[in-house]
Amino acid sequence: MKTLIVSVVTPDGPVMEDSYEMVSLKAENGELGILPGHIPLVAPLTIGAVRLKGPEQTNRLAVNGGFVEVRPDKVTILAQSAEKPSDIDVERARKAKERAERRLQTKQDDIDFRRAEHALRRAINRLDVIENS
Ligand code: ATP
């Protein structure tokens, strides 16, 4: 089975680099499945899980925004934030989810509402990644 190198970098530094058979991620205009030999492209990412399929298991990362650069032999993810399940603090994510839900229930301007919506999506994404790992 052919593989491609996947490298994930955030403003805090590198998160991981390894070889995988397939990468699935959530670009702004839809889910993207990348196999070795994929045509080169750059796409903006949204809040979502990155699924990394290896020969024995599939690893997941919780990714929040940024860009993916695809080359035939390498996928580079430059994300605002990216966490492996083992690095996700569940309690923190639960609290962030509750906080965002509370904010969404109170009346506020559009910007604050959108900010709370994004915070809610980030928290749910982190909790989903943990649950599916
Ligand atoms: P919080 O309100 O808990 O800070 P957030 O969604 O606003 O959550 P981000 O702005 O997405 O946080 O991320 C800021 C930094 O904190 C990033 O480095 C991110 O990886 C880290 N981070 C955020 N939430 C968690 C979590 N639950 N577990 C581990 N790291 C987290």
Backbone and ligand atoms as CSV (ligand in chain L), in Angstrom:
chain,resi,resn,atom,element,x,y,z
A,1,MET,N,N,0.853,-1.213,0.000
A,1,MET,CA,C,0.000,0.000,0.000
A,1,MET,C,C,0.876,1.246,0.000
A,2,LYS,N,N,0.593,2.164,-0.914
A,2,LYS,CA,C,1.347,3.423,-0.961
A,2,LYS,C,C,0.966,4.297,0.229
A,3,THR,N,N,1.897,5.145,0.633
A,3,THR,CA,C,1.606,6.046,1.759
A,3,THR,C,C,2.006,7.483,1.398
A,4,LEU,N,N,1.518,8.400,2.200
A,4,LEU,CA,C,1.976,9.788,2.074
A,4,LEU,C,C,2.342,10.302,3.455
A,5,ILE,N,N,3.251,11.270,3.451
A,5,ILE,CA,C,3.674,11.855,4.729
A,5,ILE,C,C,2.649,12.926,5.121
A,6,VAL,N,N,2.256,12.906,6.380
A,6,VAL,CA,C,1.331,13.925,6.877
A,6,VAL,C,C,2.044,14.711,7.970
A,7,SER,N,N,2.093,16.033,7.779
A,7,SER,CA,C,2.743,16.896,8.754
A,7,SER,C,C,1.722,17.915,9.261
A,8,VAL,N,N,1.620,18.039,10.573
A,8,VAL,CA,C,0.651,18.977,11.160
A,8,VAL,C,C,1.410,19.988,12.015
A,9,VAL,N,N,1.205,21.263,11.711
A,9,VAL,CA,C,1.917,22.350,12.404
A,9,VAL,C,C,0.909,23.393,12.882
A,10,THR,N,N,1.120,23.923,14.081
A,10,THR,CA,C,0.276,25.019,14.592
A,10,THR,C,C,1.197,26.162,15.018
A,11,PRO,N,N,0.625,27.309,15.401
A,11,PRO,CA,C,1.486,28.408,15.880
A,11,PRO,C,C,2.308,27.997,17.107
A,12,ASP,N,N,1.848,26.974,17.842
A,12,ASP,CA,C,2.602,26.498,19.016
A,12,ASP,C,C,3.750,25.569,18.635
A,13,GLY,N,N,3.816,25.158,17.363
A,13,GLY,CA,C,4.885,24.259,16.928
A,13,GLY,C,C,4.337,23.020,16.246
A,14,PRO,N,N,5.242,22.085,15.872
A,14,PRO,CA,C,4.803,20.872,15.180
A,14,PRO,C,C,3.990,19.962,16.106
A,15,VAL,N,N,2.956,19.347,15.566
A,15,VAL,CA,C,2.103,18.439,16.352
A,15,VAL,C,C,2.453,16.984,16.039
A,16,MET,N,N,2.635,16.673,14.768
A,16,MET,CA,C,3.027,15.321,14.392
A,16,MET,C,C,3.493,15.288,12.931
A,17,GLU,N,N,4.265,14.238,12.617
A,17,GLU,CA,C,4.612,13.949,11.222
A,17,GLU,C,C,4.795,12.439,11.109
A,18,ASP,N,N,4.044,11.832,10.189
A,18,ASP,CA,C,4.112,10.381,10.045
A,18,ASP,C,C,3.564,9.978,8.673
A,19,SER,N,N,3.694,8.681,8.330
A,19,SER,CA,C,3.180,8.198,7.043
A,19,SER,C,C,1.820,7.523,7.226
A,20,TYR,N,N,0.910,7.815,6.318
A,20,TYR,CA,C,-0.430,7.227,6.373
A,20,TYR,C,C,-0.888,6.838,4.968
A,21,GLU,N,N,-1.903,5.962,4.920
A,21,GLU,CA,C,-2.435,5.507,3.628
A,21,GLU,C,C,-3.475,6.466,3.063
A,22,MET,N,N,-4.161,7.154,3.978
A,22,MET,CA,C,-5.214,8.073,3.535
A,22,MET,C,C,-5.466,9.137,4.598
A,23,VAL,N,N,-5.808,10.328,4.165
A,23,VAL,CA,C,-6.148,11.420,5.088
A,23,VAL,C,C,-7.533,11.949,4.710
A,24,SER,N,N,-8.396,12.080,5.706
A,24,SER,CA,C,-9.696,12.727,5.459
A,24,SER,C,C,-9.768,13.957,6.328
A,25,LEU,N,N,-10.222,15.050,5.759
A,25,LEU,CA,C,-10.334,16.278,6.554
A,25,LEU,C,C,-11.471,17.143,6.057
A,26,LYS,N,N,-11.809,18.122,6.890
A,26,LYS,CA,C,-12.949,18.970,6.568
A,26,LYS,C,C,-12.474,20.313,6.028
A,27,ALA,N,N,-12.547,20.462,4.707
A,27,ALA,CA,C,-12.220,21.753,4.101
A,27,ALA,C,C,-13.476,22.623,4.150
A,28,GLU,N,N,-13.300,23.919,3.900
A,28,GLU,CA,C,-14.458,24.817,4.005
A,28,GLU,C,C,-15.560,24.449,3.029
A,29,ASN,N,N,-15.177,23.908,1.850
A,29,ASN,CA,C,-16.251,23.542,0.915
A,29,ASN,C,C,-16.545,22.049,0.866
A,30,GLY,N,N,-16.230,21.356,1.941
A,30,GLY,CA,C,-16.639,19.952,2.029
A,30,GLY,C,C,-15.541,19.020,2.499
A,31,GLU,N,N,-15.919,17.780,2.721
A,31,GLU,CA,C,-14.985,16.751,3.192
A,31,GLU,C,C,-14.012,16.409,2.056
A,32,LEU,N,N,-12.745,16.228,2.402
A,32,LEU,CA,C,-11.717,15.931,1.401
A,32,LEU,C,C,-11.035,14.615,1.779
A,33,GLY,N,N,-11.002,13.668,0.850
A,33,GLY,CA,C,-10.299,12.402,1.074
A,33,GLY,C,C,-9.046,12.406,0.215
A,34,ILE,N,N,-7.892,12.225,0.831
A,34,ILE,CA,C,-6.630,12.352,0.091
A,34,ILE,C,C,-5.855,11.043,0.126
A,35,LEU,N,N,-5.579,10.505,-1.052
A,35,LEU,CA,C,-4.767,9.291,-1.188
A,35,LEU,C,C,-3.415,9.682,-1.792
A,36,PRO,N,N,-2.385,8.833,-1.667
A,36,PRO,CA,C,-1.099,9.142,-2.313
A,36,PRO,C,C,-1.314,9.395,-3.813
A,37,GLY,N,N,-0.606,10.387,-4.343
A,37,GLY,CA,C,-0.724,10.706,-5.771
A,37,GLY,C,C,-1.777,11.759,-6.062
A,38,HIS,N,N,-2.386,12.292,-5.029
A,38,HIS,CA,C,-3.433,13.324,-5.204
A,38,HIS,C,C,-2.859,14.541,-5.934
A,39,ILE,N,N,-3.681,15.191,-6.729
A,39,ILE,CA,C,-3.211,16.409,-7.411
A,39,ILE,C,C,-2.914,17.501,-6.376
A,40,PRO,N,N,-1.915,18.340,-6.656
A,40,PRO,CA,C,-1.572,19.410,-5.706
A,40,PRO,C,C,-2.726,20.402,-5.527
A,41,LEU,N,N,-2.954,20.802,-4.299
A,41,LEU,CA,C,-3.958,21.843,-4.025
A,41,LEU,C,C,-3.730,22.470,-2.662
A,42,VAL,N,N,-4.303,23.636,-2.504
A,42,VAL,CA,C,-4.324,24.304,-1.195
A,42,VAL,C,C,-5.783,24.613,-0.891
A,43,ALA,N,N,-6.233,24.293,0.317
A,43,ALA,CA,C,-7.638,24.550,0.665
A,43,ALA,C,C,-7.736,25.029,2.107
A,44,PRO,N,N,-8.687,25.961,2.366
A,44,PRO,CA,C,-8.899,26.389,3.748
A,44,PRO,C,C,-9.655,25.319,4.531
A,45,LEU,N,N,-9.284,25.173,5.795
A,45,LEU,CA,C,-9.912,24.154,6.648
A,45,LEU,C,C,-10.920,24.790,7.590
A,46,THR,N,N,-11.883,23.991,8.008
A,46,THR,CA,C,-12.827,24.466,9.001
A,46,THR,C,C,-12.620,23.659,10.292
A,47,ILE,N,N,-13.486,23.850,11.269
A,47,ILE,CA,C,-13.366,23.091,12.519
A,47,ILE,C,C,-13.803,21.651,12.234
A,48,GLY,N,N,-12.966,20.694,12.533
A,48,GLY,CA,C,-13.345,19.301,12.263
A,48,GLY,C,C,-12.253,18.330,12.658
A,49,ALA,N,N,-12.573,17.052,12.471
A,49,ALA,CA,C,-11.596,16.009,12.770
A,49,ALA,C,C,-10.770,15.719,11.522
A,50,VAL,N,N,-9.469,15.497,11.707
A,50,VAL,CA,C,-8.630,14.963,10.628
A,50,VAL,C,C,-8.469,13.484,10.918
A,51,ARG,N,N,-8.834,12.640,9.945
A,51,ARG,CA,C,-8.688,11.182,10.133
A,51,ARG,C,C,-7.482,10.699,9.352
A,52,LEU,N,N,-6.585,10.014,10.045
A,52,LEU,CA,C,-5.333,9.546,9.458
A,52,LEU,C,C,-5.364,8.020,9.444
A,53,LYS,N,N,-5.521,7.442,8.236
A,53,LYS,CA,C,-5.667,5.991,8.151
A,53,LYS,C,C,-4.318,5.313,7.943
A,54,GLY,N,N,-3.931,4.493,8.905
A,54,GLY,CA,C,-2.701,3.723,8.804
A,54,GLY,C,C,-3.030,2.273,8.512
A,55,PRO,N,N,-2.005,1.407,8.402
A,55,PRO,CA,C,-2.261,0.004,8.073
A,55,PRO,C,C,-3.071,-0.713,9.149
A,56,GLU,N,N,-2.899,-0.329,10.399
A,56,GLU,CA,C,-3.599,-1.035,11.473
A,56,GLU,C,C,-4.702,-0.230,12.140
A,57,GLN,N,N,-4.511,1.068,12.197
A,57,GLN,CA,C,-5.529,1.863,12.887
A,57,GLN,C,C,-5.685,3.245,12.268
A,58,THR,N,N,-6.783,3.872,12.634
A,58,THR,CA,C,-7.038,5.237,12.180
A,58,THR,C,C,-6.863,6.172,13.368
A,59,ASN,N,N,-5.986,7.166,13.205
A,59,ASN,CA,C,-5.797,8.170,14.259
A,59,ASN,C,C,-6.617,9.410,13.924
A,60,ARG,N,N,-6.998,10.104,14.980
A,60,ARG,CA,C,-7.782,11.327,14.767
A,60,ARG,C,C,-7.121,12.515,15.440
A,61,LEU,N,N,-7.320,13.673,14.835
A,61,LEU,CA,C,-6.859,14.926,15.440
A,61,LEU,C,C,-8.027,15.905,15.418
A,62,ALA,N,N,-8.139,16.722,16.466
A,62,ALA,CA,C,-9.138,17.796,16.464
A,62,ALA,C,C,-8.460,19.039,15.910
A,63,VAL,N,N,-8.931,19.500,14.748
A,63,VAL,CA,C,-8.292,20.631,14.076
A,63,VAL,C,C,-9.268,21.802,13.987
A,64,ASN,N,N,-8.728,22.987,14.143
A,64,ASN,CA,C,-9.542,24.195,14.122
A,64,ASN,C,C,-8.954,25.185,13.125
A,65,GLY,N,N,-9.566,25.264,11.944
A,65,GLY,CA,C,-9.183,26.243,10.935
A,65,GLY,C,C,-7.785,26.046,10.367
A,66,GLY,N,N,-7.375,26.975,9.500
A,66,GLY,CA,C,-6.051,26.898,8.892
A,66,GLY,C,C,-6.140,26.463,7.434
A,67,PHE,N,N,-5.060,25.882,6.962
A,67,PHE,CA,C,-4.976,25.468,5.557
A,67,PHE,C,C,-4.363,24.083,5.431
A,68,VAL,N,N,-4.753,23.400,4.344
A,68,VAL,CA,C,-4.076,22.150,3.998
A,68,VAL,C,C,-3.385,22.370,2.652
A,69,GLU,N,N,-2.144,21.896,2.569
A,69,GLU,CA,C,-1.431,21.898,1.295
A,69,GLU,C,C,-1.221,20.443,0.907
A,70,VAL,N,N,-1.733,20.083,-0.261
A,70,VAL,CA,C,-1.616,18.696,-0.723
A,70,VAL,C,C,-0.613,18.621,-1.868
A,71,ARG,N,N,0.326,17.697,-1.743
A,71,ARG,CA,C,1.216,17.340,-2.849
A,71,ARG,C,C,1.103,15.824,-3.026
A,72,PRO,N,N,1.543,15.272,-4.149
A,72,PRO,CA,C,1.304,13.843,-4.376
A,72,PRO,C,C,1.841,12.940,-3.257
A,73,ASP,N,N,2.936,13.353,-2.622
A,73,ASP,CA,C,3.540,12.493,-1.600
A,73,ASP,C,C,3.471,13.083,-0.189
A,74,LYS,N,N,2.841,14.265,-0.040
A,74,LYS,CA,C,2.849,14.901,1.279
A,74,LYS,C,C,1.631,15.801,1.501
A,75,VAL,N,N,1.099,15.712,2.707
A,75,VAL,CA,C,0.000,16.595,3.105
A,75,VAL,C,C,0.487,17.423,4.292
A,76,THR,N,N,0.444,18.739,4.147
A,76,THR,CA,C,0.833,19.616,5.251
A,76,THR,C,C,-0.394,20.361,5.743
A,77,ILE,N,N,-0.648,20.234,7.042
A,77,ILE,CA,C,-1.787,20.928,7.643
A,77,ILE,C,C,-1.240,22.028,8.540
A,78,LEU,N,N,-1.584,23.277,8.193
A,78,LEU,CA,C,-1.187,24.434,9.015
A,78,LEU,C,C,-2.453,24.896,9.712
A,79,ALA,N,N,-2.587,24.569,10.987
A,79,ALA,CA,C,-3.865,24.800,11.670
A,79,ALA,C,C,-3.734,25.845,12.769
A,80,GLN,N,N,-4.844,26.512,13.070
A,80,GLN,CA,C,-4.877,27.432,14.220
A,80,GLN,C,C,-4.596,26.646,15.498
A,81,SER,N,N,-5.226,25.480,15.594
A,81,SER,CA,C,-4.931,24.564,16.702
A,81,SER,C,C,-5.182,23.148,16.219
A,82,ALA,N,N,-4.451,22.200,16.778
A,82,ALA,CA,C,-4.602,20.785,16.412
A,82,ALA,C,C,-4.182,19.963,17.619
A,83,GLU,N,N,-5.068,19.079,18.053
A,83,GLU,CA,C,-4.727,18.257,19.225
A,83,GLU,C,C,-4.952,16.776,18.951
A,84,LYS,N,N,-4.012,15.969,19.423
A,84,LYS,CA,C,-4.207,14.519,19.453
A,84,LYS,C,C,-5.173,14.228,20.593
A,85,PRO,N,N,-5.907,13.105,20.524
A,85,PRO,CA,C,-6.838,12.776,21.615
A,85,PRO,C,C,-6.158,12.793,22.983
A,86,SER,N,N,-4.921,12.286,23.031
A,86,SER,CA,C,-4.229,12.211,24.333
A,86,SER,C,C,-3.875,13.598,24.888
A,87,ASP,N,N,-3.898,14.612,24.026
A,87,ASP,CA,C,-3.571,15.973,24.490
A,87,ASP,C,C,-4.817,16.797,24.809
A,88,ILE,N,N,-5.987,16.203,24.556
A,88,ILE,CA,C,-7.222,16.970,24.789
A,88,ILE,C,C,-7.637,16.848,26.256
A,89,ASP,N,N,-7.852,17.996,26.862
A,89,ASP,CA,C,-8.321,18.073,28.243
A,89,ASP,C,C,-9.861,18.058,28.185
A,90,VAL,N,N,-10.441,16.916,28.549
A,90,VAL,CA,C,-11.896,16.726,28.398
A,90,VAL,C,C,-12.675,17.729,29.255
A,91,GLU,N,N,-12.217,17.907,30.479
A,91,GLU,CA,C,-12.904,18.819,31.391
A,91,GLU,C,C,-12.909,20.245,30.834
A,92,ARG,N,N,-11.780,20.643,30.294
A,92,ARG,CA,C,-11.688,21.987,29.696
A,92,ARG,C,C,-12.666,22.119,28.529
A,93,ALA,N,N,-12.727,21.082,27.683
A,93,ALA,CA,C,-13.636,21.128,26.532
A,93,ALA,C,C,-15.088,21.146,26.991
A,94,ARG,N,N,-15.421,20.367,28.039
A,94,ARG,CA,C,-16.801,20.362,28.561
A,94,ARG,C,C,-17.173,21.744,29.081
A,95,LYS,N,N,-16.226,22.346,29.792
A,95,LYS,CA,C,-16.501,23.683,30.353
A,95,LYS,C,C,-16.657,24.714,29.230
A,96,ALA,N,N,-15.793,24.610,28.199
A,96,ALA,CA,C,-15.880,25.536,27.060
A,96,ALA,C,C,-17.231,25.365,26.356
A,97,LYS,N,N,-17.701,24.116,26.273
A,97,LYS,CA,C,-19.003,23.839,25.626
A,97,LYS,C,C,-20.131,24.478,26.433
A,98,GLU,N,N,-20.106,24.278,27.744
A,98,GLU,CA,C,-21.168,24.853,28.605
A,98,GLU,C,C,-21.165,26.381,28.530
A,99,ARG,N,N,-19.947,26.947,28.589
A,99,ARG,CA,C,-19.815,28.405,28.525
A,99,ARG,C,C,-20.409,28.951,27.219
A,100,ALA,N,N,-20.075,28.282,26.105
A,100,ALA,CA,C,-20.563,28.727,24.793
A,100,ALA,C,C,-22.081,28.570,24.717
A,101,GLU,N,N,-22.600,27.479,25.256
A,101,GLU,CA,C,-24.059,27.268,25.231
A,101,GLU,C,C,-24.777,28.360,26.028
A,102,ARG,N,N,-24.195,28.694,27.195
A,102,ARG,CA,C,-24.795,29.760,28.017
A,102,ARG,C,C,-24.808,31.081,27.247
A,103,ARG,N,N,-23.691,31.357,26.577
A,103,ARG,CA,C,-23.601,32.621,25.833
A,103,ARG,C,C,-24.610,32.670,24.685
A,104,LEU,N,N,-24.816,31.508,24.067
A,104,LEU,CA,C,-25.752,31.473,22.935
A,104,LEU,C,C,-27.194,31.677,23.394
A,105,GLN,N,N,-27.438,31.368,24.675
A,105,GLN,CA,C,-28.812,31.523,25.188
A,105,GLN,C,C,-29.133,32.967,25.578
A,106,THR,N,N,-28.093,33.759,25.814
A,106,THR,CA,C,-28.357,35.154,26.195
A,106,THR,C,C,-28.323,36.029,24.942
A,107,LYS,N,N,-29.090,37.074,24.977
A,107,LYS,CA,C,-29.189,37.945,23.799
A,107,LYS,C,C,-27.905,38.768,23.660
A,108,GLN,N,N,-27.291,38.736,22.490
A,108,GLN,CA,C,-26.092,39.527,22.271
A,108,GLN,C,C,-25.947,39.903,20.805
A,109,ASP,N,N,-24.952,40.740,20.521
A,109,ASP,CA,C,-24.814,41.156,19.120
A,109,ASP,C,C,-24.263,40.014,18.264
A,110,ASP,N,N,-24.311,40.240,16.940
A,110,ASP,CA,C,-23.946,39.198,15.973
A,110,ASP,C,C,-22.543,38.656,16.160
A,111,ILE,N,N,-21.606,39.560,16.463
A,111,ILE,CA,C,-20.205,39.146,16.570
A,111,ILE,C,C,-20.024,38.199,17.751
A,112,ASP,N,N,-20.604,38.577,18.897
A,112,ASP,CA,C,-20.492,37.718,20.077
A,112,ASP,C,C,-21.188,36.387,19.852
A,113,PHE,N,N,-22.320,36.436,19.143
A,113,PHE,CA,C,-23.063,35.210,18.866
A,113,PHE,C,C,-22.208,34.277,18.006
A,114,ARG,N,N,-21.601,34.836,16.974
A,114,ARG,CA,C,-20.769,34.016,16.072
A,114,ARG,C,C,-19.546,33.464,16.813
A,115,ARG,N,N,-19.002,34.288,17.686
A,115,ARG,CA,C,-17.836,33.857,18.468
A,115,ARG,C,C,-18.210,32.658,19.365
A,116,ALA,N,N,-19.383,32.773,19.988
A,116,ALA,CA,C,-19.843,31.685,20.868
A,116,ALA,C,C,-20.136,30.417,20.054
A,117,GLU,N,N,-20.696,30.627,18.850
A,117,GLU,CA,C,-20.993,29.480,17.982
A,117,GLU,C,C,-19.717,28.729,17.616
A,118,HIS,N,N,-18.672,29.493,17.278
A,118,HIS,CA,C,-17.394,28.869,16.916
A,118,HIS,C,C,-16.775,28.158,18.115
A,119,ALA,N,N,-16.868,28.802,19.293
A,119,ALA,CA,C,-16.318,28.175,20.507
A,119,ALA,C,C,-17.046,26.861,20.792
A,120,LEU,N,N,-18.370,26.873,20.552
A,120,LEU,CA,C,-19.158,25.648,20.763
A,120,LEU,C,C,-18.707,24.557,19.793
A,121,ARG,N,N,-18.514,24.935,18.531
A,121,ARG,CA,C,-18.082,23.932,17.530
A,121,ARG,C,C,-16.697,23.382,17.865
A,122,ARG,N,N,-15.796,24.234,18.356
A,122,ARG,CA,C,-14.453,23.747,18.720
A,122,ARG,C,C,-14.542,22.740,19.862
A,123,ALA,N,N,-15.376,23.075,20.863
A,123,ALA,CA,C,-15.501,22.186,22.027
A,123,ALA,C,C,-16.130,20.855,21.624
A,124,ILE,N,N,-17.198,20.920,20.808
A,124,ILE,CA,C,-17.874,19.675,20.381
A,124,ILE,C,C,-16.919,18.820,19.550
A,125,ASN,N,N,-16.133,19.469,18.697
A,125,ASN,CA,C,-15.167,18.735,17.876
A,125,ASN,C,C,-14.158,17.995,18.755
A,126,ARG,N,N,-13.669,18.662,19.797
A,126,ARG,CA,C,-12.695,18.022,20.708
A,126,ARG,C,C,-13.335,16.831,21.412
A,127,LEU,N,N,-14.559,17.013,21.868
A,127,LEU,CA,C,-15.235,15.921,22.576
A,127,LEU,C,C,-15.524,14.756,21.616
A,128,ASP,N,N,-15.906,15.070,20.368
A,128,ASP,CA,C,-16.167,14.018,19.366
A,128,ASP,C,C,-14.902,13.218,19.059
A,129,VAL,N,N,-13.785,13.936,18.939
A,129,VAL,CA,C,-12.518,13.248,18.610
A,129,VAL,C,C,-12.155,12.271,19.727
A,130,ILE,N,N,-12.347,12.690,20.975
A,130,ILE,CA,C,-12.064,11.803,22.103
A,130,ILE,C,C,-13.004,10.594,22.065
A,131,GLU,N,N,-14.278,10.853,21.817
A,131,GLU,CA,C,-15.276,9.783,21.842
A,131,GLU,C,C,-15.012,8.744,20.760
A,132,ASN,N,N,-14.511,9.199,19.594
A,132,ASN,CA,C,-14.302,8.268,18.468
A,132,ASN,C,C,-12.891,7.680,18.426
A,133,SER,N,N,-12.102,7.929,19.458
A,133,SER,CA,C,-10.718,7.416,19.422
A,133,SER,C,C,-10.579,6.152,20.263
L,1,ATP,P1,P,-10.864,27.421,25.768
L,1,ATP,O1,O,-12.053,28.332,25.909
L,1,ATP,O2,O,-10.912,26.247,26.681
L,1,ATP,O3,O,-9.525,28.163,25.783
L,1,ATP,P2,P,-10.859,27.483,22.883
L,1,ATP,O4,O,-11.654,26.674,21.907
L,1,ATP,O5,O,-11.202,28.925,22.950
L,1,ATP,O6,O,-10.973,26.757,24.301
L,1,ATP,P3,P,-8.571,27.653,21.177
L,1,ATP,O7,O,-8.557,29.134,20.978
L,1,ATP,O8,O,-9.159,26.819,20.088
L,1,ATP,O9,O,-9.314,27.322,22.586
L,1,ATP,O10,O,-7.101,27.112,21.488
L,1,ATP,C1,C,-6.156,27.825,22.247
L,1,ATP,C2,C,-5.063,26.857,22.662
L,1,ATP,O11,O,-5.564,25.991,23.684
L,1,ATP,C3,C,-4.594,25.941,21.536
L,1,ATP,O12,O,-3.215,25.709,21.723
L,1,ATP,C4,C,-5.379,24.651,21.738
L,1,ATP,O13,O,-4.679,23.527,21.250
L,1,ATP,C5,C,-5.517,24.626,23.259
L,1,ATP,N1,N,-6.756,23.989,23.736
L,1,ATP,C6,C,-7.990,24.519,23.737
L,1,ATP,N2,N,-8.876,23.697,24.315
L,1,ATP,C7,C,-8.174,22.582,24.664
L,1,ATP,C8,C,-8.528,21.348,25.300
L,1,ATP,N3,N,-9.768,21.074,25.684
L,1,ATP,N4,N,-7.549,20.449,25.524
L,1,ATP,C9,C,-6.276,20.712,25.155
L,1,ATP,N5,N,-5.878,21.839,24.552
L,1,ATP,C10,C,-6.814,22.780,24.307
